[in-house]
Amino acid sequence: MRERARLLLADSLPTAGPRLGALAALILLVAGRRHGGFGRDLLERTLREVLRAAADDGDVVIQDLCAEAALSAVRNGA
C-alpha cells in the first residue's frame, strides 16, 4: 500500500496546479511520521522545480505564476 501511495503522490504532485497548497499541507502534516520523509522530499523537489522555472523564464507573468504557486504551497502548508 505504501508503494502505491508513493507512486500516486509522485504522479500527482508535479501537476497539482491549484491543489499544490492543499497537498503541501497534507504532506507537511505527515512529514514527521515514520515514512513521511518521502513526501517531504518530493514536495521540496517539486517546489525547487517551480521556483527554477520562475527564475529561468523571461516572461514576468510566468515568473509571477510560478512564484505564487510555490509561496501558496508553503503558506498553506505552514
C-alpha positions, -999 to +999 in steps of 0.1 A: +000+000+000+028+024+008+044+020-026+011+026-043+006+058-023+041+070-031+035+064-069+002+083-067+018+112-049+048+113-073+025+113-103+001+139-089+023+164-071+042+179-101+009+185-119-012+196-089-016+232-101-040+249-077-042+219-054-005+222-046-012+241-015-036+215-001-012+187-010+017+205+006-003+209+038-011+172+039+025+163+031+038+185+059+013+171+083+025+136+079+062+145+072+072+138+108+059+103+107+080+072+102+077+072+064+068+108+059+102+118+045+094+106+010+066+131+007+086+159+022+115+153-002+091+151-031+075+183-021+109+200-018+119+188-053+087+200-068+089+234-052+125+238-064+114+229-099+086+255-098+110+282-085+136+272-110+110+276-138+101+310-125+138+321-124+146+307-158+116+321-177+119+355-192+082+361-191+073+381-159+037+366-160+052+331-159+076+341-132+048+355-111+026+325-115+054+301-106+064+322-076+028+325-064+023+287-067+054+280-046+045+306-020+010+294-018+021+258-012+045+269+016+019+293+031-009+267+031+015+240+044+028+260+073 
